[in-house]
Amino acid sequence: MQSRLSSDKRVILISGANRGIGRAITERLYDNGYTLSLGARKPESLEQLTAHVDECRVMTHKYDAHSAQSAGSWITATYERFGRLGGIVNNAGIMHAFDVESGDESSLDEMWEVNAKAPWRLVRAAFPHLKQSGAGRVINIVSLSGKRVKSAGVTGYAMTKIRAGRADPRDS
């Protein structure tokens, strides 16, 4: 399978890299030769994943998608370490199941914060470096629930993930 983005000297940030889809993406990109900056709320959760990697090609950083400052801190640390940035995989996400009638609005607020605002903040913080690379890429991992809701209690989640899927930094 040929990659759309050459791994030659590319540094890719992956949020939510510690499990699930993020972990699978991390393993695939590492195997394909990419240099990676892995973000997770609990960096120690990345220890098993990074135990047998080339430390020259992988760094980990605390990234809390709830925090507006966390994106800038991670971007700065990555650029200081590798001197470049070629792409972002926005994978971090959160889901709270609740129904519309009795749902807690604070749960919806948290999902907006993590699923919609955090990817935007990360792209905004990285944008100068992505432009400088000449071929920066952003991939937002979303959910089919964002297109069609079939399960009770996931309307709020669907709203936030579909928003993330519609984000395109080229629209700026």
C-alpha positions as CSV (number, residue, x, y, z in Angstrom):
1,M,0.0,0.0,0.0
2,Q,1.5,3.3,-1.0
3,S,1.2,6.2,1.4
4,R,-0.2,9.5,0.3
5,L,2.3,11.3,2.5
6,S,5.9,10.3,2.1
7,S,7.6,9.5,5.4
8,D,10.8,11.2,4.3
9,K,11.7,13.5,7.2
10,R,8.0,13.8,8.2
11,V,7.1,14.4,11.9
12,I,3.5,13.5,12.7
13,L,1.7,14.4,15.9
14,I,-0.9,11.8,17.0
15,S,-3.4,12.7,19.7
16,G,-5.0,9.9,21.7
17,A,-2.1,7.6,20.6
18,N,-2.3,5.3,23.6
19,R,-5.1,3.0,22.5
20,G,-7.6,2.0,19.9
21,I,-7.4,3.7,16.5
22,G,-4.7,6.1,17.7
23,R,-2.4,3.2,18.7
24,A,-3.0,1.4,15.4
25,I,-2.2,4.6,13.5
26,T,0.9,5.0,15.6
27,E,2.2,1.5,14.9
28,R,1.5,1.8,11.2
29,L,3.2,5.1,10.7
30,Y,6.2,4.1,12.8
31,D,6.5,0.9,10.7
32,N,6.4,3.1,7.6
33,G,9.3,5.2,8.8
34,Y,7.6,8.3,10.1
35,T,9.0,10.3,13.1
36,L,6.2,10.6,15.7
37,S,5.2,12.9,18.5
38,L,2.6,11.0,20.6
39,G,0.2,12.8,22.8
40,A,-1.9,11.4,25.6
41,R,-3.5,12.7,28.7
42,K,-1.4,10.2,30.7
43,P,2.0,9.9,29.0
44,E,2.7,6.8,31.1
45,S,0.0,5.0,29.1
46,L,2.3,5.2,26.1
47,E,5.2,3.3,27.8
48,Q,4.3,-0.1,26.5
49,L,3.8,1.2,23.0
50,T,7.1,3.0,22.9
51,A,9.2,0.4,24.8
52,H,10.9,-1.0,21.7
53,V,11.0,2.0,19.4
54,D,14.0,4.1,18.1
55,E,14.0,7.1,20.6
56,C,15.4,9.3,17.8
57,R,12.1,8.9,16.0
58,V,9.5,9.0,18.7
59,M,8.7,11.3,21.6
60,T,5.8,11.4,24.0
61,H,4.2,14.4,25.5
62,K,1.3,15.1,27.9
63,Y,-1.6,16.3,25.8
64,D,-4.9,17.1,27.6
65,A,-7.5,18.0,25.0
66,H,-9.5,19.7,27.8
67,S,-6.7,22.4,28.1
68,A,-6.3,25.3,25.7
69,Q,-2.6,25.6,26.7
70,S,-1.8,21.9,26.1
71,A,-1.8,22.2,22.3
72,G,0.8,25.0,22.2
73,S,3.0,23.2,24.8
74,W,3.0,20.0,22.7
75,I,3.6,21.8,19.4
76,T,6.5,23.7,21.0
77,A,8.1,20.6,22.5
78,T,7.8,18.7,19.2
79,Y,9.3,21.5,17.2
80,E,12.2,22.0,19.7
81,R,12.9,18.3,19.6
82,F,12.7,17.6,15.8
83,G,12.9,21.1,14.2
84,R,9.9,20.4,11.9
85,L,6.3,19.3,11.7
86,G,4.6,17.7,8.7
87,G,1.2,16.6,9.9
88,I,-1.3,16.0,12.7
89,V,-3.7,13.1,13.3
90,N,-6.4,14.4,15.6
91,N,-7.6,11.3,17.2
92,A,-8.3,12.1,20.9
93,G,-12.0,12.0,21.7
94,I,-14.5,11.5,24.4
95,M,-18.1,10.2,24.5
96,H,-20.8,10.6,27.2
97,A,-24.0,8.8,26.5
98,F,-27.2,10.6,27.7
99,D,-30.6,11.3,26.3
100,V,-31.8,14.7,25.2
101,E,-34.6,15.0,27.8
102,S,-32.6,14.3,30.9
103,G,-29.0,14.8,29.7
104,D,-26.5,16.8,31.6
105,E,-25.4,19.9,29.6
106,S,-21.9,19.8,31.2
107,S,-21.3,16.5,29.4
108,L,-22.2,18.1,26.1
109,D,-19.9,21.0,26.9
110,E,-17.0,18.5,27.6
111,M,-17.6,16.7,24.4
112,W,-17.5,20.0,22.5
113,E,-14.3,20.9,24.3
114,V,-12.5,17.6,23.4
115,N,-14.1,16.5,20.1
116,A,-14.5,19.9,18.3
117,K,-12.4,22.6,20.0
118,A,-9.3,20.6,20.8
119,P,-8.5,19.5,17.2
120,W,-9.0,23.1,16.1
121,R,-6.6,24.4,18.8
122,L,-4.0,21.8,17.8
123,V,-4.2,22.8,14.2
124,R,-4.1,26.5,15.0
125,A,-1.0,26.0,17.2
126,A,0.7,23.9,14.5
127,F,-0.4,25.9,11.5
128,P,2.8,28.0,11.0
129,H,4.9,24.8,11.1
130,L,2.6,23.0,8.7
131,K,2.7,25.8,6.2
132,Q,6.5,26.0,6.6
133,S,6.8,22.3,5.7
134,G,5.2,23.0,2.3
135,A,3.1,19.9,2.5
136,G,1.5,19.9,5.9
137,R,-1.4,17.5,6.4
138,V,-4.2,17.3,9.0
139,I,-6.3,14.2,9.5
140,N,-9.3,14.4,11.8
141,I,-10.6,11.1,13.1
142,V,-14.3,11.2,13.4
143,S,-17.1,8.7,13.8
144,L,-19.9,7.3,11.7
145,S,-22.1,8.3,14.6
146,G,-21.5,11.9,13.4
147,K,-23.4,11.1,10.2
148,R,-26.1,8.8,11.4
149,V,-27.3,8.4,14.9
150,K,-28.8,4.9,15.6
151,S,-28.1,4.5,19.3
152,A,-30.0,6.1,22.1
153,G,-28.0,8.6,24.1
154,V,-25.4,9.5,21.5
155,T,-26.9,12.6,19.9
156,G,-24.4,15.0,21.7
157,Y,-21.5,12.8,20.7
158,A,-22.7,12.7,17.1
159,M,-23.0,16.5,17.0
160,T,-19.5,17.1,18.2
161,K,-17.8,14.5,16.0
162,I,-19.6,15.6,12.8
163,R,-18.3,19.1,13.5
164,A,-14.7,17.8,13.8
165,G,-15.2,16.0,10.5
166,R,-16.2,19.2,8.7
167,A,-13.2,21.2,9.9
168,D,-10.7,22.0,7.1
169,P,-7.8,24.4,7.8
170,R,-7.7,25.4,4.2
171,D,-11.0,27.1,4.8
172,S,-9.2,29.7,6.9
